Amino acid sequence: MSGGKEPIRVLVVDDSPTMADAVSALLTDDPRIEVVGRANTGSRAVTLARLLRPDVITMDLLMPDLDGPAAIAAIMAEAPARVLVVSAVADQRNLEVCFQAMSAGALELIGKPSVISGEELRRWGRQLAESVCLMAEVPVISRRLRVSSPPPPVSGARVDIMGIAASTGGPPALSEVLSRLPPDLPVPIVIAQHITEGFTPGMVRWLSQVTSLKVVIAREGERVEAGKVYFPADGHDLTIEGNGVVRMTRTRGGPCPSGDLLLSSLARTYGSRAGGGGLTGMGEDGARGLLDIRKAGGVTFAQDEATCVVFGMPRVALELKAADRGVPLSSIPDIIRMSCRRGPMPNRPPGPEGVV
């Protein structure tokens, strides 16, 4: 490899020889990548991960003997590596298992191509190779670090809506936060979680199983309601406009869905009664939207480095002074609860018409 940089060593795991051949060939086409092994069962994947110590593993989920989540859990315990799930989006059973895999330690979800030949396959292969290269930069975490500390004090503001932006490592972080919120939370939560198109319905179903809040895919034109968690439809950006009305537009490129667009819309619509947070993720999306909420007088927070899978988006938010300091993931449910607590508030500014 030019420049003296060592290639990224990849283990390909798939029980379909045809798919394993295709993935291996497509990755090998990229000079930054070396395929060092292949496995067609979960147990073989664990053995090769321990022997080969790859930088990145591409992991199918529904395999003989040991399924994807179990194999990932074993790998993260015995030979930690960065795991990218490569799964068939059309298989509804797969969608549920995908997020179990993320809880076990997988970093990202990538949908399998609908065809395994021609230009569409080559285009998919370039996207897969780029994802492998990006994930190779992520620090390897053998276990989710849980740091407990008292939540930081929340200002006298009380919010009428809470927005959250997240990317790499976001689904498990969201699971932890939402599982600890009460069913009678007096505000709606709106979320921009970067995710490959096709996986949103599975994520919504998976999160619905871990929280007492109602988790839904937002519908154009509806008004958000307290006690519900809203995600945009696949391939769409979500904003909340006057009177708390959902607006969804097809994404025009960049991170999808856009955390900046979502959080900025909350600042614009709710002003000082908006709340927002930035969770683990690569890049900087959401940081400027969070700053808009801060400037409007709303409540903001950013996950700290110790509990992030990738300290990218929260780091930029802190650099911009969009939040005071990083907070452990375990403290975020308390921050949300305190920010949403109802009670007397002197000189409370008006919010959107009809929002209580």
Steps between C-alpha positions, in 0.01 A plus 500: 500500500638843405623742765621221728163462670401144583184372328182454701473129580144370451330173593193422285225296669207367293347155463427560130809415289371724221460799731831434674674486159339828396585684822858372497554599138348845544705577809820370341447746212570781746878537551444611860350163595630143535258209553687271741236233555149368442257317725165336420378437855485704818731268692757509218480881504586503872794263443641703208452828685711360782768360264519778241421809712342689206448875512143474369249212467209503255234282664194326363238423766293188429761225493536135604591408859565849646296795376639849443423659840642201690811494280552875542464474879762222507735695273472814711583294810788300351651700211338846476469640149291750310195316367286613206175308460425421133137391493208448262266794564201326339505226764282625789644237735845639423397853599427394857829311526696795359443710807571211733834488317556870568432443869762224489760740362451550124573853385300537181230343281540460125224359279590224255458587131188382321715355220849352510624600157534807280547868576259499794718244676818696424342818637397315815851360530651849493262606777588193704873563457457862607309388811777253584760775470299738716437237767870411507558843656262429789667390826428137587281472810476155653210595727259785538642731765242601756595798712260609772506848645242750620338684208614860456263766627234604250413868466157630592380440145232237447476360151195404294691272261831312497708431189795260477761452226710181484708298256754217546418318824171685526240219507636333816544843663142592412385166640662578834357852514144414392478194725540723804235759414147480647193427285340827612787719377322834449673587170569333163849386400616535139812319381739523206698174502725454197412163351512319168172519311285194567591452866277762665191275543710234671660756730159638598369151580813415699487821706128448562593184689735677742301811595157572642474803272328460164761492221371585151599609152373856460230585245500816294264761639426337837551687826750352743360372830642460850625154590587406141839458332513597131742391227487620139413259221790337314694744283327808643593795717262592780420851625237627741331821391244740650236341727721192538426366151720235337661584168699241307706558189714267293864539602717694256827337595719503806424314823148357499291591681651841573548579867570865421173544313300335778657686793499837323129457430438448872689819583301689239161361603532468877772751592600473866253214545706271273738234629766316305788259536784347303591134546787287370575533131753568229525846343339822615133480406270634770759726665383819330135417553578445866670840508182656360304355793762629743482848349120492526529435874402133491652201683791319332729209581775297330615147583850481647802336338527216753159355412498575124578236240617790279561838662442701181165678500503571877860626481412757234193606700719562806759688292222728372378555858165349404505322838682571823685170536481135404276282714504121544235307312359377832422861604307594185161349600513706822579815304203438272267429791605813688478716190147377428373523857181700526451764767467875558723705276505877539528708183465195277529613136228394258559194286331390177129565487308211655804339664457454874 
